[in-house]
Amino acid sequence: MILRPPISVRGVRLRVRRTVSNEMRRAMYTGEYERREIDLVDEFLEPHDRVMELGGGLGVISAFCARRVGSENVVTYEGNPALEPYIRETWEANDVSPRLVPALIGAEAGERSFYIGKSTWDASLLPGKEKLPRRLPVRGFNEERRRFDPTFVVMDIEGTEYEVVQGADWGNVRGLVLEAHPGRLGPEKTKTLGEWLARAGFVLRREEHERYLYFSREPA
């Protein structure tokens, strides 16, 4: 069931279903939902960019990007099948139509276990109490990057960024908005992640609350 009327998150219209947790609902109504990522995207995304979003959530960031650069220049990857109707609902409410790839993103293509709890939102690549595993398709980052040729990447993949960044071929990517997960990776892996990005030519330009990062680079 949908709560009416729709709310606005940085100009993106969003319908709030009753299945959304109280914590997430509060974040939506107070404007905190995805706020820091959208702030970074708003500041650094340019009209000519092509956006590859890893982790689609409710479709808010992809809708925001599509309004800036055009739907044909945005692709989003979301592995949790329960989120697809939310994403498409958000896009419909904002009259945008990016491409949705219903798959996880990883270092290599294949399949992997995705753990889904009783709640739509209680899902991750990590096993947990009362979570049931489901085998889901995985798209390899490098193959997808070459196929779409993005210039701007938004990445929130709950710790999987470690394996993706390690062997990433960044091509023409000039900007990266990354939500880091030091609590899942630990200090050593988090440090190594930064070193890999620096080696690839990325420079940290903005940091919000240690987790929300914007990197830029000059493509080769």
C-alpha positions as CSV (number, residue, x, y, z in Angstrom):
1,M,0.0,0.0,0.0
2,I,1.2,3.5,-0.8
3,L,1.2,6.5,1.5
4,R,0.0,9.6,-0.3
5,P,1.0,12.2,-1.3
6,P,4.4,11.5,-2.8
7,I,7.3,13.3,-1.1
8,S,10.3,15.1,-2.8
9,V,13.9,14.2,-2.2
10,R,16.0,16.9,-3.7
11,G,13.4,17.4,-6.4
12,V,12.9,13.7,-7.0
13,R,9.3,12.6,-6.4
14,L,9.2,9.5,-4.2
15,R,6.2,7.4,-3.1
16,V,6.6,5.9,0.4
17,R,5.1,2.5,0.9
18,R,4.0,1.1,4.2
19,T,6.5,-1.7,3.8
20,V,9.4,0.8,4.3
21,S,10.9,0.6,7.7
22,N,10.2,3.4,10.2
23,E,13.9,4.4,10.2
24,M,13.9,4.7,6.4
25,R,10.6,6.5,6.3
26,R,11.9,9.1,8.8
27,A,15.0,9.6,6.6
28,M,12.7,10.2,3.5
29,Y,10.5,12.7,5.2
30,T,13.3,14.7,6.8
31,G,15.2,14.7,3.4
32,E,18.1,12.7,4.7
33,Y,17.6,9.7,2.5
34,E,20.5,9.5,0.0
35,R,21.2,13.1,0.8
36,R,25.0,13.0,1.0
37,E,25.3,10.9,-2.2
38,I,23.0,13.3,-4.1
39,D,24.9,16.3,-2.8
40,L,28.1,14.9,-4.4
41,V,26.3,13.9,-7.6
42,D,24.7,17.4,-7.8
43,E,28.0,19.1,-7.4
44,F,30.2,17.0,-9.7
45,L,27.9,15.5,-12.4
46,E,28.2,17.3,-15.7
47,P,25.5,17.4,-18.4
48,H,27.6,15.4,-20.9
49,D,28.3,12.5,-18.5
50,R,27.2,8.9,-18.8
51,V,26.3,7.4,-15.4
52,M,26.8,3.8,-14.2
53,E,25.2,3.3,-10.8
54,L,26.1,0.2,-8.8
55,G,23.4,-0.4,-6.3
56,G,20.0,1.1,-7.3
57,G,18.2,1.3,-4.0
58,L,14.8,3.0,-4.5
59,G,15.9,4.6,-7.8
60,V,16.3,8.1,-6.4
61,I,19.9,8.7,-7.5
62,S,19.3,7.2,-10.9
63,A,16.2,9.4,-11.3
64,F,18.2,12.5,-10.2
65,C,21.0,11.6,-12.7
66,A,18.5,11.0,-15.6
67,R,17.0,14.4,-15.1
68,R,20.5,15.9,-15.4
69,V,22.0,13.9,-18.3
70,G,19.0,12.1,-19.9
71,S,17.6,8.6,-19.3
72,E,19.6,7.1,-22.2
73,N,22.8,8.1,-20.4
74,V,22.1,6.3,-17.1
75,V,22.2,2.5,-16.3
76,T,21.7,1.1,-12.8
77,Y,22.5,-2.3,-11.4
78,E,20.4,-3.7,-8.5
79,G,20.7,-7.3,-7.3
80,N,17.8,-7.3,-4.9
81,P,14.8,-8.4,-6.9
82,A,12.4,-7.0,-4.3
83,L,13.5,-3.5,-5.1
84,E,12.7,-3.5,-8.8
85,P,9.1,-2.3,-8.4
86,Y,10.2,0.5,-6.1
87,I,12.8,1.6,-8.6
88,R,10.4,1.6,-11.5
89,E,7.8,3.4,-9.5
90,T,10.3,6.2,-8.7
91,W,11.2,6.5,-12.3
92,E,7.6,6.6,-13.4
93,A,6.8,9.3,-10.9
94,N,9.7,11.4,-12.3
95,D,9.1,10.7,-16.0
96,V,12.5,9.1,-16.5
97,S,13.4,5.7,-17.9
98,P,17.1,4.7,-17.3
99,R,18.2,1.2,-18.0
100,L,17.8,-1.3,-15.1
101,V,20.0,-4.4,-15.0
102,P,18.6,-6.8,-12.4
103,A,21.9,-8.2,-11.3
104,L,24.6,-7.9,-8.7
105,I,27.9,-6.4,-9.7
106,G,31.2,-8.1,-9.0
107,A,34.7,-8.6,-10.2
108,E,33.6,-11.4,-12.5
109,A,30.3,-12.6,-14.1
110,G,28.5,-15.6,-12.7
111,E,26.2,-16.3,-9.7
112,R,26.5,-15.8,-6.0
113,S,24.3,-16.2,-2.9
114,F,22.3,-13.2,-1.9
115,Y,20.7,-13.3,1.6
116,I,17.2,-12.0,2.0
117,G,15.4,-11.6,5.3
118,K,11.7,-11.1,6.1
119,S,11.8,-7.4,5.3
120,T,12.4,-6.2,1.7
121,W,15.3,-4.1,3.1
122,D,17.0,-6.9,5.1
123,A,19.1,-8.2,2.2
124,S,22.8,-8.4,1.6
125,L,25.7,-10.5,0.4
126,L,26.4,-11.4,4.0
127,P,24.6,-14.3,5.7
128,G,22.5,-13.4,8.8
129,K,20.0,-14.7,11.2
130,E,16.7,-15.7,9.6
131,K,18.0,-14.8,6.1
132,L,17.5,-17.2,3.3
133,P,20.1,-17.5,0.5
134,R,19.0,-17.0,-3.1
135,R,21.3,-17.5,-6.1
136,L,21.4,-14.4,-8.2
137,P,23.2,-13.4,-11.4
138,V,26.4,-11.3,-11.2
139,R,27.7,-9.1,-13.9
140,G,31.4,-8.4,-14.1
141,F,32.3,-4.8,-13.6
142,N,34.9,-4.6,-16.4
143,E,32.7,-6.2,-19.0
144,E,29.8,-3.9,-18.1
145,R,32.0,-0.8,-18.0
146,R,33.3,-1.6,-21.5
147,R,29.8,-2.2,-22.7
148,F,28.3,1.1,-21.4
149,D,31.5,3.3,-21.4
150,P,30.5,5.5,-18.4
151,T,32.3,8.7,-17.5
152,F,30.7,8.8,-14.0
153,V,30.2,5.9,-11.5
154,V,28.1,5.9,-8.4
155,M,28.9,2.9,-6.2
156,D,27.1,1.7,-3.1
157,I,27.4,-2.1,-3.0
158,E,27.7,-2.9,0.7
159,G,31.4,-3.8,0.8
160,T,31.7,-5.5,-2.6
161,E,33.6,-2.4,-3.7
162,Y,36.7,-4.1,-2.4
163,E,36.7,-6.8,-5.0
164,V,35.4,-4.6,-7.8
165,V,38.0,-1.8,-7.3
166,Q,40.9,-4.3,-7.0
167,G,40.9,-5.3,-10.7
168,A,38.9,-2.5,-12.2
169,D,39.6,-1.2,-15.7
170,W,38.2,2.3,-15.4
171,G,38.4,3.3,-19.1
172,N,36.9,6.8,-19.5
173,V,35.6,7.2,-16.0
174,R,36.4,10.6,-14.7
175,G,34.3,10.8,-11.5
176,L,33.5,8.3,-8.8
177,V,31.0,8.7,-6.0
178,L,31.7,6.0,-3.5
179,E,29.8,5.0,-0.3
180,A,32.5,3.2,1.7
181,H,31.8,0.5,4.2
182,P,34.7,0.5,6.7
183,G,32.6,-1.3,9.2
184,R,32.4,-4.3,6.9
185,L,35.8,-4.1,5.3
186,G,37.9,-3.3,8.4
187,P,40.7,-0.7,8.5
188,E,43.3,-2.7,6.5
189,K,41.0,-3.4,3.5
190,T,39.7,0.2,3.6
191,K,43.2,1.5,3.4
192,T,44.1,-0.8,0.6
193,L,40.9,0.3,-1.3
194,G,42.1,3.9,-1.2
195,E,45.6,2.8,-2.4
196,W,44.1,0.9,-5.4
197,L,42.1,4.0,-6.4
198,A,45.1,6.2,-6.1
199,R,47.1,3.8,-8.2
200,A,44.3,4.0,-10.9
201,G,44.7,7.8,-10.9
202,F,41.9,8.8,-8.6
203,V,42.2,11.8,-6.3
204,L,39.9,12.3,-3.4
205,R,38.2,15.6,-3.8
206,R,35.4,15.6,-1.2
207,E,34.7,13.5,1.9
208,E,31.4,13.6,3.9
209,H,31.3,11.8,7.2
210,E,34.2,9.5,6.2
211,R,31.8,7.3,4.2
212,Y,30.7,9.4,1.3
213,L,33.5,10.1,-1.0
214,Y,34.1,11.8,-4.4
215,F,37.1,11.0,-6.5
216,S,38.2,12.4,-9.8
217,R,40.7,11.3,-12.4
218,E,42.0,12.1,-15.8
219,P,41.2,9.2,-18.1
220,A,44.2,7.8,-20.0
